């Protein structure tokens, strides 16, 4: 890549940052975060709760604090000086609000310390910040003291939440009743707390963080040297016993290595190397990183990966283990090329598991580190792809919006603070040369939130003994440990093709997907004891399998409808290990059943309003039909103006065919079968149809989508596309018709580029080129439900055809799963009911709410400037948001 191209991309990153930052400051500050679809700030308590996600918000201008040192990295020193003055003047840390200890530490405490680090550096240089007198550090110390009450436990592990004003145990604290925390939540404190102690000379912060790390280390599973995801803060018992490098554990490993780099304490490197050896032995299955059970590390705990593991290749670069870093990064890049972004979770055969993408920066972080380590320009091209995708799919007039569903391109009304804190920092550094920086980035270490801490802290205020004498390491074999940081000049002597040679075999891994091979447990056991029975191998007619189930406490119940129900009672198992095998078997069966149901379904479709004044910005998630045109095979989709049919239910011959001909027909659900409606509008000359739910207030926010099933007859005669919209989404189109009369939509398998209406905007196009359009939509559940047919409403209710029962919790000591009584190799389990996921296999739970804005604006038919269009836009379009409890 030429120097000019790198500079152009660097400047593009700066422009993107300006777009996000200026919109936060203009529309959201002093709120914690920007809501980019509705152009306003997210203030906790004023917006519907999103569950745990909101624990990061503390009414302390989170995004501004999180962005402080990014401003300096991007050479925006004047803006940094203004931002610091705003933080000092406006931010209050004494709010009566319950926040996450983990999030507040990495984002706010880390942000204040990172801001202080670069402020004193600028002051020393002599041009900026001459007035600065450690004000950010004083605020950091105040916040540190407010977090300390969370450590009031016998174990030293902190409570997951703390009240900034009242602490934990105070009657008005509204917290302190929790018993569990994640490993990363308790193990991602040492950098910020130690830096605070070293900066201030107050040792208590570093002592508390070290005690928490010591406790986790002592509680590791001794035979596997792995740690679980969730731990009891009082007893130290593992609550979730699965182990990986993604959500819940990720930054614990990161902070062990970085604590050694920053503080020089050998014990941290010893611990990291011990864990790393276990990760590479059990979890790493190149290019995959799959969770395993800490007690049985040869058994995979799940068949999907979450997006947070994308940080791991970057950590491997710091460790000096480049080959597996290249392999995993390349696999992730292939997933991104398939979906434009990294889904929150995806399966081992690279299908979407959770479809959201909140603009996470971990992949950009690993891309930066791999480029630094290899100098391979391939990673510059990867960064270029990230920039293009952000601008093309996530950019909206008021910032950048998270993706609600990577498959359809629909948006969510959120722009998390980490997007400004990390994404632009790593992307800018990727393309920046040394002379582009006003300071040497190598003098600092990145926290997990990409905040900068100076390496000279290692020799400052060392009030703690470097060697932890309370822990013995004599049982560890450290003969293979590296005691020096890797030197990239030695790693890559004269071989610029090194990284490419590793990537080459993986370039088609996502398209080919991975065939299921023999499990590693089977390989390792060889002719020894038989491995536990796997769900995918189970046959209800095999007596040996039935005997194994009995031993695991699993019994079979034959149901009248021909299905077989599996129920596990742990107390009936032959041993505790057999009970654990039984629980894992039930988990696998649940997942297998759910996966096979999904395979039988069609993914969600998109209805995109493309006419003035929407211009493709409104994307509604729609349910597909099992008949008619398959939009996934017609990439252009079907585009046309909409028309309301008469009769509105579409159950008899259309009486206004002249209005429907060559249009997309709108009709109401009910009173006849979907296929009958489709035939009637097709006969009237419609080119497509949209069925709107007749259930007032229904929304894809709160109900899973389903497929419109046929009527049991041959539906080959239906050739037009048919889509289903819930009531709330359908009303968006109906309101648009009332407001503008002529409304044009595009029916497609996913949202098309937001500039598809530029040809209709005439001279407005040149102005719009600099503003990527917004996308507002009524989001859908990421998982689909089964097919639903309709029956006449006069005599009965709607009936489900092939509609799988949703997963519902069972009692804590049992789980049951229903499946077809046949060889699963032929068709597999077909239905799941009364299922209990294990504690370690939590399902994403979603809380869905909505906000509405009344349509008031009247659009002038004359050409309007972009600012006027955007102002009217914000008044005119209904804004929807999906509020969900983010399990990650």
MARLO-448657 format. One line per field, with one value per residue (C-alpha): z, x, y. Coordinates in steps of 0.25 Angstrom, whole numbers, padded with zeros to 4 digits, always signed. Each point is the difference from the previous one (the first is absolute). Layout:
N
w: [Z, ...]
u: [X, ...]
v: [Y, ...]
end
This chain:
888
w: [+0000, -0004, +0010, -0006, +0001, +0015, +0002, -0007, +0009, +0012, -0003, -0003, +0014, +0006, -0008, +0005, +0014, -0001, -0005, +0012, +0010, -0004, -0001, +0014, +0005, -0008, +0003, +0012, +0010, +0012, -0001, +0001, -0015, -0013, -0006, -0015, -0006, +0008, +0002, +0015, +0012, +0008, +0014, +0010, +0006, -0011, -0011, +0002, +0007, -0008, +0012, +0003, -0012, +0007, +0012, -0008, +0001, +0013, -0005, +0000, -0015, -0003, -0015, +0002, +0011, -0008, -0012, +0007, -0004, -0014, -0003, +0003, -0008, -0012, +0002, +0004, +0012, +0000, +0001, +0011, +0008, -0002, +0004, +0013, +0004, -0002, +0008, +0011, +0000, -0003, +0005, +0013, +0005, +0013, -0007, +0007, -0011, +0000, -0010, -0005, +0008, -0013, -0010, +0009, +0002, -0014, -0006, +0010, +0009, -0012, -0008, +0011, +0002, -0015, -0001, +0012, -0007, -0013, +0007, +0008, -0012, -0008, +0012, +0000, -0015, +0003, -0010, +0006, +0013, +0008, +0009, +0004, +0014, +0001, +0001, -0008, +0010, +0012, -0007, -0002, +0014, +0005, -0010, +0005, +0015, -0005, -0006, +0012, +0008, -0010, +0005, +0013, -0001, +0007, -0013, -0005, -0013, -0002, -0001, -0014, +0003, +0009, +0003, -0003, +0012, +0010, -0003, +0002, +0013, +0003, +0002, -0012, -0009, -0007, -0003, +0008, -0001, -0012, +0003, -0014, -0009, -0013, +0000, -0009, +0009, +0012, -0007, -0009, +0011, +0002, -0011, +0004, +0015, +0000, -0009, +0010, +0011, -0007, -0005, +0014, +0009, +0007, +0000, +0004, -0014, -0005, +0012, -0002, -0015, +0003, +0011, -0010, -0011, +0011, +0004, -0015, -0002, +0013, -0005, -0014, -0003, +0004, -0010, -0013, +0005, -0005, +0006, -0001, -0005, +0013, +0014, +0014, +0006, +0014, -0001, -0012, -0006, -0016, -0004, -0015, -0002, -0015, -0004, -0012, -0005, -0003, +0008, +0015, +0000, -0011, +0007, +0012, -0009, -0006, +0013, +0005, -0011, -0001, +0016, -0002, -0011, +0008, +0014, -0003, +0010, -0004, +0007, -0011, -0011, +0007, +0001, -0014, -0006, +0008, -0005, -0014, +0000, +0004, -0011, -0011, +0005, +0002, -0006, -0012, -0012, -0011, -0006, +0011, +0014, +0007, +0014, +0008, +0014, +0011, +0006, -0013, -0010, -0011, -0002, -0007, +0008, -0012, -0015, -0002, +0003, +0004, -0006, +0012, -0002, -0012, +0010, +0002, -0013, +0005, +0014, -0007, -0008, +0014, +0004, -0012, -0005, -0014, -0008, +0007, +0001, -0015, -0002, +0010, -0006, -0014, +0004, +0006, -0012, -0009, +0009, -0001, -0015, +0000, +0009, -0001, +0015, +0011, +0006, +0015, -0001, -0012, -0001, -0003, -0014, -0001, +0001, +0008, +0014, +0006, -0011, +0007, -0002, +0010, -0008, +0008, -0002, +0004, -0014, -0004, +0012, -0004, -0015, +0006, +0008, -0011, -0010, +0011, +0001, -0014, -0008, -0010, -0009, +0000, +0013, -0005, -0010, +0011, +0007, -0013, +0000, +0014, -0004, -0012, +0007, +0011, -0009, -0009, +0010, +0013, -0003, +0003, +0000, +0015, +0002, -0002, +0004, +0005, -0009, +0005, -0010, -0008, -0010, -0003, +0002, +0010, +0011, +0015, +0007, +0007, -0001, +0011, +0006, -0003, -0015, +0002, +0011, -0008, -0015, -0005, +0008, -0006, -0014, +0000, +0006, -0011, -0011, +0008, -0002, +0012, -0005, +0000, +0015, +0010, +0010, +0000, +0002, +0004, +0013, +0004, +0002, -0004, +0010, -0004, -0004, -0007, +0010, +0001, +0012, +0000, +0002, +0009, +0011, +0002, +0008, +0007, +0014, +0002, +0013, -0002, -0001, -0014, +0004, +0006, +0011, +0003, -0012, -0003, -0014, +0002, -0007, -0013, -0011, -0006, -0008, -0013, +0005, -0007, +0009, -0011, -0009, -0014, -0010, -0014, -0007, +0005, -0002, -0015, -0004, -0015, -0004, -0004, -0005, +0014, +0004, -0014, +0001, +0013, -0005, -0014, +0005, +0007, -0010, -0004, +0014, +0002, -0014, +0002, +0014, +0009, -0001, +0013, +0003, +0011, +0014, +0006, +0012, -0009, -0006, +0014, +0006, -0012, +0004, +0015, +0007, -0009, -0001, +0005, -0010, -0008, -0004, -0015, +0001, +0008, -0005, +0008, -0006, +0005, +0013, +0003, -0001, +0009, +0011, -0001, +0002, +0012, +0006, -0002, +0007, -0013, -0002, -0013, -0001, -0012, -0003, -0007, -0012, -0004, +0007, +0010, +0012, +0008, +0014, +0009, +0015, +0005, +0013, -0008, -0007, +0004, +0005, +0000, -0013, -0007, +0004, -0006, -0012, +0000, +0001, -0011, -0009, +0003, -0004, -0013, -0003, +0003, -0009, -0011, +0000, +0000, -0011, -0009, +0002, -0005, -0012, -0004, +0000, -0009, +0005, +0002, -0012, -0001, -0004, -0004, -0002, -0012, -0004, +0005, +0011, +0005, -0011, +0005, +0014, +0006, +0000, +0006, +0004, -0007, +0001, -0012, -0007, -0004, -0013, -0011, -0005, +0008, +0002, +0004, -0014, -0006, +0005, -0006, +0008, -0005, +0000, -0002, +0006, +0011, -0001, +0010, -0006, +0002, +0007, +0010, +0004, -0014, +0002, -0012, -0014, +0000, -0003, -0003, -0010, -0008, +0013, +0003, -0014, -0001, +0015, +0013, +0007, +0015, +0007, +0014, +0007, +0003, -0005, -0010, -0004, -0004, -0013, -0003, +0002, -0009, -0012, +0001, -0001, -0011, -0008, +0002, -0006, +0012, -0001, +0015, +0013, +0015, +0010, +0013, +0013, +0005, +0015, +0005, +0005, -0004, -0003, -0004, +0012, +0009, -0009, -0008, -0015, -0007, -0014, -0007, -0004, -0012, +0001, -0002, -0015, -0011, +0001, -0013, -0007, +0010, -0007, +0007, +0013, +0013, +0013, +0014, +0009, +0015, +0003, +0005, -0012, -0010, +0006, -0004, -0015, +0002, +0007, -0011, -0010, +0007, +0001, -0014, -0008, -0010, +0008, -0007, +0007, -0003, +0004, +0001, +0008, +0007, +0000, -0013, +0001, +0006, -0013, -0009, -0001, -0004, -0015, +0005, +0008, -0012, +0005, +0014, -0002, +0000, +0014, +0005, -0005, +0013, +0009, +0000, +0002, +0013, +0002, +0009, +0002, +0008, +0004, +0001, +0009, -0005, +0000, -0009, +0005, -0008, -0011, +0003, -0009, +0001, +0002, -0001, +0012, +0001, +0006, +0006, +0003, -0008, +0000, +0000, -0011, +0003, +0011, +0010, +0014, +0006, +0010, +0015, +0013, +0008, +0014, +0004, +0001, -0012, -0015, -0011, -0015, -0010, -0013, -0011, +0003, -0012, -0004, +0002, -0011, -0009, +0004, +0014, +0012, -0005, +0012, +0014, +0012, +0014, -0001, +0010, -0005, +0010, +0009, -0009, -0013, +0002, -0011, -0005, +0007, -0005, +0005, -0011, +0001, -0009, -0002, -0010, -0006, -0006, -0015, -0001, -0011, -0013, -0011, -0011, -0014, -0003, +0002, +0014, +0006, +0007, +0014, -0002, -0005, +0012, +0010, -0007, +0000, +0015, +0002, -0011, +0002, +0011, +0008, +0005, +0009, +0005, +0015, +0003, +0012, -0007, +0005, -0005]
u: [+0000, +0006, +0003, -0011, -0011, +0004, -0001, -0013, -0006, +0006, -0007, -0013, +0001, +0001, -0012, -0008, +0004, -0004, -0013, -0003, +0007, -0007, -0014, +0002, +0004, -0011, -0011, +0003, +0010, +0000, -0008, +0008, -0002, -0006, -0012, +0003, -0013, -0008, +0011, +0000, +0007, -0003, -0002, -0002, -0014, -0006, +0001, -0006, +0009, +0009, +0004, +0015, +0004, -0004, +0009, +0011, -0008, +0003, -0005, +0015, +0001, +0006, +0003, +0008, +0009, +0002, +0004, +0010, +0013, -0005, +0000, +0015, +0003, -0007, +0008, -0012, +0006, -0008, -0013, +0007, +0003, -0015, -0005, +0008, -0005, -0014, +0002, +0006, -0011, -0012, +0002, -0006, +0005, -0009, -0013, -0010, +0001, +0004, +0011, +0008, +0013, +0007, -0006, +0003, +0014, +0004, -0008, +0000, +0012, +0008, -0005, +0004, +0014, +0002, -0004, +0009, +0012, -0001, -0003, +0013, +0008, -0006, +0003, +0014, +0002, -0003, -0011, -0013, -0007, +0010, -0012, -0002, +0003, -0004, -0015, -0004, +0009, -0008, -0013, +0006, +0004, -0014, -0006, +0010, -0005, -0014, +0003, +0007, -0013, -0003, +0013, -0007, +0000, +0007, +0006, +0005, -0008, -0008, -0015, -0004, -0008, +0002, -0008, +0009, -0006, -0004, +0010, -0005, -0006, -0007, -0015, -0001, +0010, -0010, +0011, +0009, -0009, +0007, +0008, +0007, +0009, +0007, +0015, +0003, -0008, +0009, +0013, +0000, +0004, +0015, +0004, -0009, +0001, +0015, +0002, -0009, +0009, +0013, -0005, -0005, +0009, -0012, +0002, -0014, -0005, +0011, -0001, -0015, +0002, +0011, -0008, -0011, +0010, +0006, -0013, -0004, +0014, -0002, -0014, +0005, -0003, +0013, +0000, -0003, +0005, -0013, -0010, -0015, -0008, -0008, +0005, -0007, +0006, -0002, +0004, +0009, -0008, -0001, -0015, +0002, +0011, +0002, +0013, +0004, +0007, -0013, -0011, +0002, +0015, +0007, +0006, +0004, +0011, +0003, +0003, +0009, +0010, -0002, +0002, +0014, +0003, -0004, +0004, +0011, -0005, +0005, -0012, -0010, +0008, +0001, -0015, -0002, +0009, -0007, -0014, +0005, +0006, -0014, -0007, +0009, -0001, -0016, -0007, +0008, -0004, +0006, -0006, -0011, +0000, -0011, -0005, +0003, -0004, +0011, -0001, -0001, +0008, +0000, -0015, -0006, -0010, -0007, +0000, +0001, +0010, -0003, +0006, +0008, +0010, +0005, +0009, +0008, +0009, +0005, +0003, +0008, +0008, +0004, +0004, +0008, -0009, -0002, -0005, -0013, -0003, +0001, -0009, -0011, +0000, -0001, -0012, -0007, +0003, -0007, -0012, +0000, +0001, -0012, -0009, +0007, +0002, +0003, -0013, -0001, +0001, +0002, +0000, +0012, -0005, -0001, -0015, -0005, -0004, -0003, -0001, +0003, +0013, +0001, +0012, +0010, +0015, +0007, +0003, +0006, +0009, +0005, +0002, +0008, +0009, +0002, +0004, +0010, +0006, +0000, +0001, -0009, -0008, -0011, -0005, +0000, -0010, -0008, -0001, -0004, -0012, -0004, +0000, -0008, -0010, -0002, -0003, -0009, -0008, +0001, +0001, -0012, -0002, +0002, +0012, +0001, -0011, +0002, -0005, -0013, +0002, +0012, -0008, -0010, +0008, -0010, +0004, -0001, +0000, +0013, +0014, +0008, +0012, +0010, -0002, +0006, +0010, +0006, -0005, +0006, +0012, +0004, -0004, +0008, +0012, -0001, +0002, +0009, +0015, +0009, +0001, -0015, +0000, +0003, +0005, +0006, -0011, +0010, +0002, -0014, -0008, -0015, -0010, -0011, -0008, +0012, +0004, +0014, +0009, +0014, +0011, +0008, -0011, +0008, +0011, -0009, -0005, +0003, -0007, -0003, +0010, +0002, +0000, -0013, +0005, -0014, -0001, +0009, +0004, +0009, -0010, +0001, +0010, +0004, +0012, -0007, -0005, +0005, +0005, +0002, -0009, +0000, +0009, -0007, +0013, +0004, -0014, +0000, +0015, -0002, -0013, -0011, -0008, +0000, -0014, -0006, +0005, -0008, -0013, +0000, -0007, -0010, -0005, -0012, -0003, -0013, -0006, +0004, -0003, +0005, -0005, -0002, +0011, +0004, +0000, +0013, -0004, -0002, +0014, +0007, -0007, +0003, -0004, -0002, -0013, -0011, -0002, -0014, -0011, -0002, -0014, +0003, +0003, -0012, -0010, -0013, +0000, +0014, -0001, +0015, -0004, -0012, +0009, +0010, -0012, -0005, +0014, +0000, -0013, -0008, -0013, -0009, -0015, -0007, -0011, -0013, +0004, +0011, +0011, +0010, +0002, +0013, +0001, +0012, +0000, +0014, -0003, -0003, +0014, +0010, +0010, +0002, +0009, -0011, -0010, +0009, +0001, -0015, -0001, +0009, -0007, -0013, +0006, +0005, -0013, -0007, +0010, -0001, -0015, +0000, +0011, -0008, -0013, +0007, +0006, -0015, -0003, +0002, +0008, -0007, -0002, +0000, -0010, +0007, -0008, +0008, -0009, +0001, +0003, +0005, +0010, +0003, +0003, -0012, +0002, -0011, +0003, -0011, -0003, +0001, -0010, +0002, -0006, +0002, +0012, +0013, +0006, +0013, +0002, -0004, +0010, -0006, -0013, -0014, -0002, -0013, -0010, -0009, -0016, -0010, -0009, -0015, -0005, +0011, +0001, +0002, -0008, -0009, +0002, +0006, -0010, +0011, +0009, +0003, +0007, +0007, +0005, +0016, +0000, +0004, -0013, -0003, -0010, -0004, +0003, -0012, -0013, +0007, +0013, +0012, +0001, -0014, +0003, +0012, -0008, -0010, +0010, +0008, -0013, -0002, +0013, +0009, +0015, +0001, -0007, +0001, -0009, -0001, -0004, -0014, +0005, +0000, +0014, +0007, +0015, +0012, +0006, -0008, -0004, +0009, -0002, -0007, -0001, -0013, -0004, -0008, -0014, +0004, -0002, +0010, +0005, +0008, -0010, +0004, +0012, +0000, +0007, -0008, +0005, -0006, +0001, -0004, -0010, +0009, +0009, -0011, -0006, +0013, -0003, -0015, +0004, +0009, -0011, -0009, +0011, +0006, -0010, +0010, +0009, +0010, +0006, +0011, -0003, +0013, +0008, +0008, +0001, +0007, +0010, -0006, +0003, -0009, -0009, +0010, -0005, -0013, +0006, +0006, +0009, -0002, +0010, +0012, -0003, -0004, +0013, +0006, -0010, -0003, -0015, -0006, -0008, -0012, -0007, -0009, +0010, -0003, +0005, +0012, -0005, -0012, -0012, -0007, -0010, -0014, -0013, -0013, -0014, -0013, -0002, -0015, +0001, +0013, +0014, +0013, +0007, +0015, +0006, +0014, +0001, +0010, -0003, +0009, +0011, -0006, +0008, -0002, +0003, +0015, +0002, -0006, -0001, -0009, +0001, -0010, +0004, -0005, +0001, +0009, +0014, +0006, +0010, -0012, -0008, +0005, -0008, -0012, -0006, +0005, -0008, +0001, +0015, +0010, +0013, +0011, +0004, +0012, -0007, -0009, -0009, +0000, -0012, -0007, -0008, -0007, -0006, -0003, -0001, -0007, +0001, -0013, +0001, -0001, +0009, -0005, +0010, +0002, +0000, +0011, +0015, +0004, +0014, +0005, -0001, -0015, -0003, +0007, -0008, -0013, +0004, +0002, -0014, -0007, +0004, -0004, +0012, +0000, +0011, +0002, +0004, +0006, +0008, +0013, +0006, +0013]
v: [+0000, +0013, +0011, +0009, -0011, -0002, +0015, +0001, -0012, +0007, +0013, -0008, -0006, +0014, +0005, -0012, +0003, +0015, -0005, -0009, +0010, +0013, -0007, -0005, +0014, +0007, -0009, -0009, +0007, +0000, -0013, -0013, -0005, +0005, -0006, +0001, -0003, +0010, +0010, +0001, -0004, -0012, +0003, -0011, +0000, +0008, -0011, -0014, -0009, -0009, -0009, -0002, +0008, +0013, -0003, +0007, +0013, +0008, +0014, +0004, +0004, -0014, +0002, +0013, -0007, -0012, +0008, +0009, -0007, -0003, +0015, +0001, -0013, +0006, +0013, +0008, +0007, +0013, -0009, -0008, +0013, +0004, -0014, -0001, +0014, -0005, -0013, +0008, +0010, -0008, -0015, -0004, -0014, +0001, -0005, -0009, -0010, -0015, -0003, -0012, +0000, -0006, +0010, +0012, -0005, -0002, +0011, +0012, -0003, -0004, +0012, +0009, -0006, -0001, +0015, +0003, -0007, +0007, +0013, +0000, -0004, +0012, +0009, -0005, +0003, +0015, +0004, -0005, -0003, +0010, +0003, -0015, -0004, -0014, +0002, -0013, -0008, +0006, -0004, -0014, -0001, +0004, -0010, -0011, +0002, -0001, -0013, -0006, -0004, -0010, -0008, -0002, -0015, -0011, -0005, +0013, -0001, +0013, +0000, +0002, +0013, +0012, +0013, +0012, +0007, -0010, -0012, -0014, -0004, +0014, -0001, +0009, -0006, -0009, -0011, -0009, -0012, -0007, -0012, -0003, +0008, -0003, -0003, +0012, +0009, -0004, -0002, +0013, +0010, -0001, +0010, +0011, -0002, -0002, +0013, +0008, -0005, +0003, +0014, +0004, -0008, -0006, -0015, -0005, -0001, -0009, -0009, -0002, -0003, -0010, -0007, -0002, -0006, -0009, -0006, -0003, -0007, -0008, -0005, -0004, -0014, -0007, -0011, +0008, +0014, +0006, +0010, +0000, +0011, +0004, -0002, +0002, +0012, -0005, -0015, +0000, -0012, +0000, +0003, -0001, -0011, +0003, +0007, +0007, +0013, +0008, +0007, -0001, -0004, +0007, +0012, -0008, -0007, +0013, +0007, -0011, +0002, +0015, +0001, -0006, +0010, +0012, -0004, -0010, -0011, -0013, -0007, +0006, -0006, -0014, +0000, +0005, -0010, -0011, +0004, +0002, -0014, -0006, +0009, -0005, -0014, -0001, +0013, +0003, -0009, +0008, +0009, -0002, +0004, -0009, +0000, -0012, -0006, +0004, -0014, -0008, +0009, -0010, +0003, +0012, +0008, +0006, +0000, +0015, +0012, +0014, +0012, +0005, -0011, +0009, +0007, -0013, +0000, +0014, -0006, -0011, +0010, +0006, -0014, -0002, -0012, +0005, -0012, -0003, +0015, +0001, -0013, +0005, +0014, -0005, -0009, +0012, +0009, -0011, +0001, +0015, +0000, -0009, +0008, +0014, +0000, -0010, -0006, +0000, -0015, -0010, -0015, -0009, -0001, +0015, +0003, +0011, -0004, +0014, +0010, +0014, +0007, +0012, +0006, -0008, +0004, -0013, -0005, +0014, -0001, -0014, +0005, +0012, -0009, -0010, +0011, +0005, -0014, -0004, +0012, -0007, +0010, -0010, +0005, +0014, -0005, -0007, +0014, +0006, -0010, +0004, +0014, -0002, -0009, +0010, +0011, -0008, -0007, +0006, +0015, +0008, +0016, +0001, -0010, -0015, -0009, -0015, -0011, -0006, -0012, -0002, -0008, +0011, +0012, +0006, +0009, +0002, +0014, -0001, +0004, -0005, +0008, -0011, +0004, +0013, -0005, -0011, -0002, +0013, -0001, -0013, +0003, +0013, -0006, -0011, +0010, +0010, +0001, +0004, +0014, +0002, -0002, +0011, -0010, -0014, -0010, -0010, +0007, -0005, -0012, -0001, -0004, -0009, +0013, +0005, +0010, +0004, -0003, +0004, -0011, +0009, -0004, -0013, +0007, +0010, -0001, -0015, -0002, -0015, -0011, -0005, -0015, -0005, -0009, -0005, -0008, -0012, -0002, -0012, -0010, +0008, -0004, +0013, -0005, +0004, +0013, +0013, +0010, +0011, +0007, -0004, +0007, +0001, +0001, -0013, -0006, +0004, +0000, +0001, -0006, +0010, -0012, -0007, +0005, -0002, -0015, -0002, +0007, -0007, -0013, +0008, +0009, -0008, -0006, +0007, -0003, -0015, -0001, -0010, -0015, -0007, -0009, -0009, +0007, +0003, -0008, -0013, +0003, +0001, -0012, -0009, -0014, +0003, +0003, +0005, +0015, +0005, -0001, +0012, +0005, +0000, -0015, -0004, -0010, -0003, -0014, -0004, -0008, +0004, +0015, -0002, -0007, +0012, +0010, -0008, +0001, +0015, +0002, +0002, -0007, -0002, +0003, -0004, +0010, -0003, +0009, -0009, +0008, -0004, +0009, +0000, +0004, +0001, -0001, +0002, -0008, -0013, +0000, -0011, +0011, +0015, -0001, -0008, +0011, +0010, -0008, -0001, +0015, +0003, -0011, +0008, +0013, -0006, -0005, +0013, +0007, -0011, +0001, +0015, +0000, -0010, +0008, +0013, -0008, -0002, +0014, +0012, +0012, +0013, +0010, +0015, +0010, +0013, +0013, +0006, +0012, +0015, +0003, -0013, -0003, -0014, +0004, -0008, -0015, -0009, -0014, -0009, -0015, -0008, -0009, -0015, +0003, +0010, +0006, -0003, +0014, -0007, -0004, +0013, +0009, +0013, -0003, +0006, +0015, +0007, +0010, -0006, +0000, -0004, -0010, -0002, -0008, +0003, -0015, -0004, -0013, +0002, +0006, +0014, +0011, +0011, -0008, +0013, +0006, -0013, -0004, +0001, +0004, -0007, -0003, +0003, -0009, -0004, -0013, -0009, -0007, -0009, -0007, +0008, -0007, +0004, +0014, -0001, -0006, +0011, +0011, -0007, -0002, +0016, +0002, +0003, -0002, -0003, +0000, +0004, -0006, +0009, -0007, +0003, -0001, +0014, +0004, -0012, +0002, -0008, +0007, -0010, -0011, -0010, +0001, -0012, -0005, +0001, -0015, -0005, -0005, -0015, +0001, +0002, +0014, +0000, +0009, +0012, +0007, +0013, +0003, +0001, +0005, +0002, +0012, +0001, +0011, +0011, -0002, +0000, +0013, +0007, -0003, +0004, +0013, +0003, -0002, +0009, +0011, -0001, -0009, -0006, -0009, -0009, -0012, -0011, -0014, -0008, -0010, +0011, +0015, +0006, +0012, +0012, +0008, -0008, +0013, +0009, +0000, +0006, +0011, +0008, +0011, -0004, -0012, +0008, +0005, -0014, -0006, +0005, -0005, -0015, -0001, -0005, -0013, -0001, -0013, -0008, -0011, -0015, -0011, -0006, -0014, -0004, -0008, -0010, +0001, +0005, -0002, +0007, -0006, +0008, +0008, -0002, -0014, -0002, +0005, +0001, -0013, -0003, -0009, -0005, +0011, -0005, +0002, +0011, -0004, +0002, -0002, -0013, -0003, +0001, -0015, -0005, +0003, -0006, +0000, -0006, -0006, -0008, -0015, -0003, -0001, +0014, -0002, +0000, +0012, +0003, +0006, +0008, +0007, +0005, +0002, +0003, +0002, +0004, +0006, -0002, +0011, +0002, +0000, +0013, +0004, +0014, +0007, +0012, +0011, +0007, +0014, +0011, +0015, +0007, +0014, +0007, +0003, +0015, +0005, +0004, -0002, +0011, -0005, +0009, -0003, +0001, +0001, -0012, +0007, +0003, -0014, -0006, +0009, -0004, -0014, -0001, +0005, -0008, -0014, -0010, -0004, -0014, -0007, -0013, -0001, -0013, -0006, -0002, -0013, +0003]
end
